[in-house]
Amino acid sequence: MNNSTAKLIENILDKEKMEMKPTRDGYGLGLVEAGEKDERVVVLCADLTESTRSLGFAEKFPERFIELGVAEQNMATVAAGLANYGKIPFVSSYAVFSPGRNNEQIRTTISLNNLPVKIGGMHAGISVGPDGATHQALEDVALMRVQPNMVVLVPCDSVEAQKATFAAAFNGKPTYLRFGREKSPVFTTKETPFEIGKALVLRDPSTGSGRLPDAAIVGCGILLYNALVAAEELSKEGIECSVINSHTIKPLDEKTIIEAAKKCGAVVSVEEHQIAGGLGSAIAECLARNYPVPQEFIGVHDRFGESGNPDELIEHFGMGISSIKEAVKKAISRKTPR
């Protein structure tokens, strides 16, 4: 971890002083930024222009914005047609509707033809809160990860969300981007590196001290903040953890994951998603092939969501700071002595 990266988390424990923004805000800013760079960028929406933060693009580039109404399946096929004729389309809706409702159209018209359509899935995870189980997308990453050609991005805060949106516009691939509604800590900066397919080590206690970490916490999305706080608290107990931002679920940065497993000997995955099919599964598949180590999974364990306060739901579903700390200790206890 270099000095610039260390500055990102030096005040991580003081949440009250941190800027709070939903990751969907970064999507809106990224759309405008991409639209300013390239007139091929077009945005489609399914009657959720303000909620998906597509409004800024619609106001600046009305001739490149298409409102399709409550028709997510049609939106996917229209976007595929636009991409086939040289446009760079973004489709915006709630994640339970896109890719939830239009999964077949995404598969057949976008992924199968390897068309560069970008799918913005909003209000993902249980942190949507009072909307309840029907609107809490917990399987969207799994749906998209298994589709050939599809890139899957889960940014950790609004700043990274803007970078991810802009980068996705020009990667030439079908891409799913996942965003949340609830305000969450902004702990990266404009200077923080971002590259699709390249995980970022945010915390590495071996730098300087030479001590190998006891475990690696690999996270994505807004729960990455909890992972950082958990690592800081564990350090006070004499347990040192690396923390890795794996914002790209597919293609997974296997090199960084394998290096972390070799260095630490235990891994904990952290995500606001079903533990089946998401980041944790991708990591487990990678390590099973290359370097098996004990792994614990923080996420939703084969349940649907519930209505409630977002912070309370995170705790209720075992994704809070204390749960991450417990998972780290359990993974360490399963390590083979060196």
C-alpha positions, 0 to 999 in steps of 0.5 A: 500500500503506497502513501496515497492509498494509505491517506484514503483510509487514515480517517476511516474510523470517523464515519461522522466526518466522512462524506456520504453519497449513494453510489447511484450518484456516481452513475449519473455523473459518469453518464454525463462525463461519457456523453461529453466525451463521445456522442455515440453514448445514449441512455435508455430508461424504464420510467425511473429517470430520477431514481436511476440518476439518468436525469442529468444526462437527459437534461444535457443530451435530450436528443440522446436520451430515450424514455421507454416506460415500464418496459425493461425487456423492450429496453434491452432489445432496443439497446442491442439494436442501437449497439449493433449500429454503432451506439454505446447504450446505457440501460437504467432501471432497478436491478430487480427489473434489469437484469432481473426481469429482462435477463433473457433479453440481455442474454439473447440480444446482448451477451450472445452477440457480444454487444457493448450495452451497459446495464445500470442496476440500481437499488441493489442489495438489502440496503434499499431498506423499507422497499422489502424483499421484492425490490432488494436485488440479491442475485443480480451479480450471479445472473450477470456473471454466468453470461459469457462476454459480460463484464461485472462491476460493483463500485464501492462508493460514488467516486468509484461509481463515476469512474466505473461508469465512464470506463465501462462506456469505452471497454467495448464489452457488455457490462453490468454495473451495480449501484445502491440507493442508500447514502454510504461513505465516500472513502476513495478520491479522484486520484485513487486508481481504477482499472476494470479487471484490476483489484486494488489493495487498500490495506497491507500491513506487511508494507513497512512492518514486514509482517505477513497479514493473518488474513485477506478481506476481499470486498466490493460495493458499499460493504467494503467500508465495513471491511476496512473498519473491521480490519482497523479494529482487528489490528488493535486485537493483534490480528492484521488483515489485508483489505482488497477492493475487488470492484470487478467481479468479472473478469476477476483479478485472479493474480491479486487474489492468489497472491493474497491467499499465498501471503495471508493463508486465509480469505474472507469475501464481503458482499451485499449479495447472495453468497452463491454466485457472487464475489465469494463464489468467484474467489472460491472458484479461483482459489480451488483451481490455483491455491486453496485456503480457508475462506469465509463468506460474508453476504446473504445466506440463501434468504430473501430480504426484508423491510427495515432500516438499511443499517439494521438490515446489514446487521440483521443479515450478518454483514456488519463490522462485528460479523466480518471480524468473526469471519476473519477469526474463523478463517484464521482458525482453519489455517494450516500451520506454516 
